[in-house]
Amino acid sequence: MTSAERDTGRGGDASLSIGAVLAGLRAEFPDVTISKIRFLESEGLIAPRRTAAGYRQFSAADVGRLRFVLAAQRDQYLPLKVIKEQLDAMDRGLQSPTVTALTPRVAAPRPAAAATTAGGVAAGSDGMPAPGDFASGAEIRMTREELLTTAGIGATVLAELEQHGLIRPGPAGFYDADSALVARTAGALTGFGLEPRHLRAFRTAADREVGLVAQIVAPVAHQRDPDARQRADEVVRELAALTVRLHALLVKAGLRTVLPR
């Protein structure tokens, strides 16, 4: 690769040199310089890869990250420390729309769509869970403080939820979107006088249902053909929808006896 190719980001590599990045950003950020880009790299806000010869090579993601930093400085006057915190949060699947707080992006419930399961049940057509509701979403990792803010609960309630097994942080100590939804729901139940220890029965029932599903899915998942994993995933989602549906219907039927007619 010639020096001219390095300067323009050409030469068969999809990544861009620092000169090409600067040229692309100048129209939007007239004050940006190569020295500033290097400074932001030294501060850990961007991390372009290096070639064997030591030249910086920026991917499209690197350029987007750099544009985010420059815009945050120009439009919101944010210090680099705050910008770095926001970038770290986004790296873990979070959004940071405000300066004062990080707002974890918790996936909204999917709209129930009518879908006929293998058992002939039209799950989702009546508001009950459908298999699509159990599809895996984007991975989200949030800290303890972010979970408390998202769920609107106190540290004591969270500690009790963990003690009784309703919430389990991952190996690295982060929480996922489901943990936030469980915490928020449990927090709402405490408003009716139910304490986390009372909710342990839900954890026990859920574990039993998961165990039943696992027994059915295991033979499918262990098949050797390449489509086995996809079939197992479909079976898991279908069974999950049916078991939750059955649970909801049984609770609904049982509640009819709670209030006198």
N, C-alpha and C positions, 0 to 999 in steps of 0.2 A: 504494500500500500504506500502510495506517495504521500508527501506532506500535504499536498493540496487535497487529496482524498480524505486525509485525517481531519483537515480543517472543515470540510463540508459534510462530513459524516457519510460519505459515499465510499464505494469500494467493496460492495457486496455484503456489508453488514447492515442489519436493520436498525442498529442503534446509531446515536448521533454523537458527534464530538462536542466539546464544550463551545467551540466556535459556532457550530450549527445551532445549538440550543440558544445561544445568545442572540443570533440573528432572528430566530423564530419568536423570541420573547420581546425584542426591542419595540415592536409596534404597540404592544399592550403595556409594557413596562419600560419606558424610555430611560429610566435611571439605572437599570440593571447593568452590571458590568461582570466581566470574567472574575475579577477579584471578589465581588459579592457572592457569586455562585460558589467559588472556592471556600469562602468564609462560611456559608451555610452548610457546606459539606463538612467542614471542620467542627461545626457545632452539632453535627449528627442529625440534621434535618433532612438531608438527602444522602444517598449512598450509591452513586454510580459505580459500575464495575470498572475495573482497570484491565487494560490489555497487558500482554507480557512485557511490552515496552514501557508500561506505566501510564499510557494515555487513558483519560476518562472516556467512558462510553455510556451515554444516557439512553435508557429505554423510554418508551412512551409513558410508562408509569412514573419514571423518574421525572420526566418533564411535567406531568400532571401534578406531581407532588410539589415540585418547585413553583409551579404557577399558583398552587394553593398558598404556599408560604408568602410569596410576593404579594398576592391579593390581600391576605390577612394583615400584612404589615401596612399596605397602602390604604385599604378601605376601613379597617377596624383599629389600626394603631396598636396591634397586639404585640406584646413582648415575645421574644423567641421562645422563652420557657413555656408560655401558654400555648403557642403554636405547636411546639414539640409534644406537649401533653395531648393536644387534639389529634395530632398525627398518630401518636401511639395508640390512642383510643380507636381511631379508624382502622389501624392495623389489626386490632382485635375484634373488628366487626361492629364498632360503635360509631354513632354520629355525634357531632359536636356543633349544633347550630347556634349556640349562644356562647358568649364569653364567660359568663359566670358559672356555668355548670355543664357537665357532659351529660347528654341525654342518650342513654343506650337505645339502640334501634331494636325494639322488640317486634317481631313479626306479628302483624295483625291476623286475627283468625280468618281463614279462607272462607268465602261464601259457600254455603252448602249447595252442592250441585247433585241432581238426581243421578244415581249410578246404581245399576243392578249388580249385586254381588254374585259369586258363584252359587250361593244358596238361594238365589232368586229373590232376595230382599232388596227393595229399592231404598238403599241407605242414602240419606241426605235429602230426600224429597220432602220430608216432613220436619226439617230442622235438626234431625238426628245426625251424628257424625257420619261422614262418607270416607271411603278409603283415601281419597285425596287429601283429607285433613291431616293424615299421618305421614305425608311425604316429608322428607328431610328438607329443611330450609338452610339458609346461609348460616354458617357457624358464627356464633356471637359469644364473646368472652367479656365478662364484666367483673370488676373488683367488688369487694364487699360493700364499699361505700356507694358504688353505682347501683348495686342491687337494692340497697336500702332506699335510695332516692327513687328508683323506678317503681318499687313495690309500695312505697309510702308506709313502711313499717319501721319499728324501732329495732335497735340492736338486740334487745332482750327477746323480742318475739322471734327474730331470726335465729338466735342461739337455741331457743326452745324447739323451733322447727327442725333445726339440724339434729338436736338431741333425740328427737322422736323419729328421725329418718325421713321426714317429708322433703327435705332439701339436702342435696349432697353436692358439695363443690367438686370440681374436677381435680385431677392429680396435681395440677399446678396451682390450685387454690382459686381458680376463676369459676364464675357461675355462667350458665347458659340462659337462653331466652325462656326455656321451660321453667327454670328455677324462678325467674322473675314473675312469671304468670302464677306459679304455685304460691309464691310468697304473697303476691297481691290478693289472690283469692282467699288464702288463709287469713290474711289481715282483715278482709271484709267479714269473714266468719267470726273473728274475735269480737267484732262489733255487736254480735248477737249473744255474747257471753260464752262462746265456745273457745276453749284454750287449746294451744297446740297439742297438749297431751290427749285431748279428746279426738283429735284428727288422726291419731295413730292408726285407727281402724281403717281409714281410707288407704293408708300406705300398705297395710297388711293385705287388704283386698286387691289392691293394684298388683302387688307382688305375686299373688296367687294367679291372677289373670295372665300376667306376663309369663309365669311358669307354664301355664297351659298352652299358650301360644308357642313358646319355645319348643315344647315337646312335639308339636305338630310341624313346625317349620324345620327343625333340625335335619330330618331325613332329606328334605328338598335342598337345603343349603349345602349339604355334604356331597351332593352328586358331583361328578367330575366334569360334566359338559360345561362349556363356557357360558351358557345362559342360566345356569343354576342360581347364581346370585340374584339376577333380575327377577326370576320366578319367585325366589324366597322373599324378596322385598315386596312383591305384589301380594303374596299370601299374608305376610305380616300386616300390611296395611289393611287388607280386607278383613282379616280376623280381628284386628284392633277395632275397626269400625263396628263390627258385629258385637264384640264383647262389651264395648262402651254403650252401644245401643241397648243391649239386653239389660245392662246395669241400670241405665237411665229409666227404662220401662218398668223394671221391678221397683225402683224407688218411687216412681210416679204412682204405680198401683198401690204400694204400701202407704203412701201419704193420703190416700183417700180415706183411710181409717182414722187419721189424725184429727180431722175436723168433723164435727157432727153435721149431718145433712139437714 
